[in-house]
Amino acid sequence: MLYTIIGAGIGGLTTALAFERNGIDFQIFEQTPKLLEVGAGIWLAPNALQVLDHLDVLEEVQQKGNTIDRITLGKADLTPLSDNYQNNIKDIFGYTTVAIHRAKLQKLLFDKIPENKIHLGKGFHSYEELSNGKIKVFFEDGSNIETDYLIGGDGIHSKVRKQLFPGSKTRYSGQTCWRGIADISLDEEFHHRGIELWGNQIRFGISRISENNVYWFAVAIDKQNEKDEADTKKKLLSMFNDFHPIVSNLISATSREHIIRNDISDIKPLEIWHKNNILLIGDAGHATTPNMGQGGAQAIEDAYYLSELISKNTNKNIFEIFEQKRRKKVNQIVKQSWNTGRIAHWRYGKGLRNFFLKNAPKKMIEKQMLEMYQIDKTVSIP
C-alpha cells in the first residue's frame, strides 16, 4: 500500500520519517523547489520530544536547539504572574521543552528521509478518486501519480482540505503577530527560560534558541490582512516602549528583513478529518493558534499515532481509528489556545485576570501540563 504525503512541513516530514522507520511505503511531495531558511522559532514540548526520541532524532534536536527549564508569564515589566520551573516535568519525561529555529528542525527531518522518496517543486493541484479504489493525484506541473492513500499535510491553507471539505474555513483571531530572530547574547538568567509578557492588549514572547540567537514574537489586536506601511522596527519599538528593556534590545538587534508578520488564525474545528482514503494531518486538519505552543507538537503526535496504527494494521484503512485516538486532545488544545489568546488581550478585567493567574495552584497547572504531554505508547485498534 502506497501512502502519498502532500507537504514537507514539520508534520509531513515527521510522518514520512515515522513511515520510514516502520517500513510503510510512502512518497512525499512539496511545492517549493528547495528548503528555504525561513521562519522563526518553535517550541517542542515533551509530547513532541517523546515522538522525536522514538524516531531517534531527539539528541540532534537538543544539540541544535535550547532547553527551556523555566516558563514565566509576566506583566510588561517582567513581574511574574505565573512562574513554573520544569524540574518535575524533567523527572517524569527525562526532558523539558526545546526551543529551536523552525528551519533547523525542518532540515534535520528532511535529511533523514531517503532522497528517492521526497520530491521538491511538485505543487499539489487536485485529486481524483478512481473506480478501482485508488487515488489519482495531479500536480501543478501537469504530472500525476496514482496512490492507495492520500495524506494532506499542506498546512492551514491546505489545497487538499479545500477539495476534500470545500466548506471548511480558517478563523481569524483578531490578532496579528510579528516574529523575529535577534542576534544577541542574553544574560545567563534568560538562557533556559521561556517568557511571555502581557501588557495593555499587547504581548511579547522570548526564548533563546541557540548560543547567540533569541526567538521573539510580538502580538497585537489588528484588522485582518493589514500591512506595515512604515518602518516595522520603529513601530514595534514604539508599541513596546513601556515593556522591560529586554524587549527593546531584542527588537533593535533584529534586522528588518528578518521580522515576519502574520495574522493569527486557526481552523474552525472540522467534524471529521478524512473521507475514504484521504486524511488531513497537522495544520491542514486542525490548525491551532500558537498560544499553547502546541501547533507543531500536535502535528508530530499525528505522525506517531498514524504510523503506529498503520504498522500494526497493514492493508486496513485506519483513518477513522486515528481520528478517535486524536480528536479529543486536539480539540481541547484548539479551544484552550483560542481562549488563551482572547484572555491575553482583554480590554477590561485585567486586574482580576492577573489575580487568578498569580494565585492559580501550581499543582493544577502542572497536572494540566502532564495531561497534555502524555503519549499513548501502546497504540492499537480498540
N, C-alpha and C positions, 0 to 999 in steps of 0.2 A: 504494500500500500504506500503510495506516494503522498506526502503532505507538502503543499506549496505555501510558503510563508511570504506575505507581502509586507515589506517594510523592514529595514535594517536599523531600527532604533534599538533602544535598550531591551524592550520586550521581545521584539523579533529575534534579535541576536541571542538573547538568553535562551529563548525557546529552541533556536537552532542548535545551540551548544548542548542543551539538555537532550534533544533528539539524538545528536551525535553520540553522546555518552551512552544512551540506551539502545543504540542500534536501530533507530527509527529512520526510514528512508525519507529524505526531505530535500527541497531546494528553496533558496531564499532569494527574493528579488527586491532590489532597491532602485528608486528612480534617479538618485544622484549618481553622477559618473565616478565620483570618488568621495571618500570620507573627508569632511572638512573640519578644521579645528575651530568649531563654532560652539556657542552655548556658554553656560556659566557653570555654577556648581550644582551638585546634587547630594542629598543626604541618603545614606544607605543604613537603615535601621537594622537591628538584629534579625528581624524576619527575613530581610533580603540577604543578609550576610550568611545566614544558615543555608540558604539555597546556593549561594556562591561558594560556600565551603563544600557543599555536596558535589559541586561541579569542579572542584579542585582549582579554583582561581582566587580564593579568598586571600591567600598570602600576597599575591601580586597586587590585588586591590588595596590591601592595607599599606603596602610599600609605596604605592602611587598616590595615596590619599592621606588623610589626617584623622586620627581618632578624636572623637568628641566624648569627653568623660563627664561633662557638666553642662546642663541645659538651663539657661536663665531667661525668664520672661520678665521684663522690667519696664519701668517708666522711661520717659525720654532721657532722663539724667542718669540712667543705669541703676537706679534704686530698684532692687529686686521685688517683684510681685510673687514670683514663683521661682525657686532655685533648687534644681534637682541634680544631685550628684548621682552618677550611674553605677556606683560600686556594687549594689545588689544585682543590677542587670548583668554586670560582668560576671559576677559569681554564678549566676544561673546559666547564662548562654555562652560564656567564655570570651565575650567581646561586647563592646558598646556600639555606638554609631560611628560610621566612617563618612567624612565629607571629602568629596573628590571632584575634580573637574569632569564634567559630563563627557567631553571629547576624549579624555584619557580612558574613561571606563568603556566607552563605545569602541575605541581602537583595541583595547585589551581583549574584549569579547570577540571582535571581528577577526583578530589574528589567530584565534583558537579554532576557527571554522575552516575546514578544507576548502582550498581555492575553487575546486570544481563544483562546489555546492552553493556558492554565492555569486550572484550576477548583478553587477552595478550598471547604471544607465538604462535600467529596464523599468520605466514607469508604468504602473498598472492603469489600464483603461477601463476594462469591464470583464464580466464573465458570462458564461452560458452553461446552464445545466443540461447535459445531454441525456438522451433516452436510455443509454447504457449505464447510467448512474455516475458517469464521470463528469468532470467539470472542465470546460474549455476556458482558458484564461487568455485574454487579449492584452497586448502591451501597446504603449503609445508609439512605438517604432514600427508597428504593423505586424509584428511577430505574434505567435501564440503557442501555447503548450496545452497538453491535457494532463489532468491530475485526478487523484481519487478524493482528496480533501483540500479545501482552501481555507487558510487562516489569515484573517486581516489583522495585521499588527502595524497598520499605517497611520497611527496617531489620531488625535482628536478630530482632525478634518478628513478622516478616512473615506477614501473613494469606495472601498469595499462596503463599508457600512451604508453609505448613501444609496448604493444599489440594493443592498440586502434589506434595509429599512428606510425607505425614502422619506418617511415622516419623522425620522429622528432629528433632534435639534441640539445644537450647542446652547448653553445657557450662560449669558454674561453676568458676572458677579457685581458689576457696578464699580469695579476697582481695576486699576492698571498697575503694572509692575515694571520697574527698571532693575536690571541685573548687571552686575559688573564684576570683574576680577581686578583687584588692586595689587600692584607690585610693591609690596610694603612688608616690613618686618614688625610684628606686633610684640608688645610687652609679654613676658612669659605667662602672666596670669590669664591671657587670652588664647594661648596656644592650643589648648584642648577643650575649648568652651564654645558652645553654640549659644548665640544671643539673639533675642528679638525684643526690640524696644517699641512701646506703644505710646504715641503722642496724641495730639488733637486730630483724630481721624486720619492720621498717617502713621506708618510704622517702618522700622528699619531692622534688617536681619544681618548677622555677621557670623562667619565661620571660616577659620583658616583651612585651606585645602592642600597646602604644601609649605615648605620652609619659608618662602617669601611671597606666597600668593594667598590672598584673602578673598573669598567669595562674599559678596554683599547683595542685598536686594532692598528696594525701597517701594512701598505700596501707598497709593493714594486713591481717593474717590475721583472718578472722571467719567466722561461720556465715552461710549464705545468708539473705537477706531480713530481716536484723536492722535495727532502728531505733535511733536515738539517743534514749534516754529523757531524758537530762539535757541541759544546755547544750552544744551541739556545739562551740562555740569553746573553752569551758573544757576539754572533753575532749581536743581536739586540742592545745591549749597544754600540757596535762599530758603527753600522749603524746610530744610532740616537744621536751620541755623541755631535753634534753641535746644538741640539734642546734645548729648555728651560729645566732647571734642573728637572722640574716635571716629564718629560718623563723618564729619567734615574732612578728617585726614584720609579716610578711605576713598571718598568721592574725589578728592583732589589728586590722589595717587593713581587714579584710573584714567587711561586715555579715552578721549571722546568716542573713538571708533570702537571701543570695547564695551560701551554701555548699550545694552539691548533693552528695548521697550516692547512689552507685550501685554495685551489685555488679559485679565484672569477670567477664564471660563471653565466650565465643565460640561458634561453631557447630562441632560435630564435623564435620570435612570430609565434604562430600557426594561421592558417586561421579559425579554429573552435576548440572549447574545448569539443565538445560532438559528439556522434553518437548514434542515437536511445535512449536507456535508460541508457546510460553510460556517465558520466560527469567528467571532471577534475576540481579541485579547487586548489587555493593556488599555491605553487611552482610546483605542478605536472602539472599545466596548463599554468602558466605564471610566472615562477621564474624570479626574477629581481636581479640585483647586489645590494649591500647594501648601495649604495651611497646616496640614498634619505631617508634611514631609514624607508622604506615603505613595505618591504617584508612581515613581519608578519601582518602589518596593512591591506594589501590588502587581505590576506587570511581571516582575521577576517571580513572584509567587505563582502567577498564572503559568509560567513556563514550567515550574516544578510540578505542579499538580497535573497539568496536561500531559507532560511526558511520562510521569509515573503511571497514570491511568491507562495511557495507550500501551505502554510496555507490558503491563500486566493483563491486558485485554486485547490482544492482537486480533486484527480482522473484525473489530467491532467499532461502531460509532459510539464513542463515549462522551460526546459533546454535552448531552443533557445531564449526565452524571457530573461532569466537570462543573457545569453551572450550579448544580445543587451543592457541590463542595464549596464553591466560591461566593455565591451570591450574597449570603447574609453578611459576611465580614466586609465585603467590598461596599455594599450599600450603606452599612453603618459608617464606614470611613468617609464615603462621599458626603453623606448627610452631616456628619460631625465637622468635617472640614469646611463645608459651606457655612454652617452656623458659626464656626470659629471666626471666619472671615468677617461675617456681619457684626459679631460682638466686638471685634477689634476696632471697628470703625464707628461704633456708636457715637452719636452726637450728644445724646443725653444719658445720664445714669452711669457715667464713667466711674464716679466715686464708689457707687455700690458694686459695680463690676470688679473694680480693683480690690475692694474689701474681700469679696468672695474668693478671688484668685489668691490673695495673700494668706487667707485663712483656710483654704482647702486642705483637708487632711492629706499628708504626704503618702500615707499607705493607700488611700483611694486612688491617687494619681499613679502610683507605682502599679497597683492592681490593673488599671486600665492599660498601662504600657505593656505589662506582661501578657495580657489577653491579646493585644494587637500583635505582639511579637511571636506568638505561638505558631508553629508549623506542625501539621499532622504528618509524622514520619512513617505512618503505616497506611498510606493511601491505597484504597482498594474499592471495588464495587460493593456498595452496601447490600 
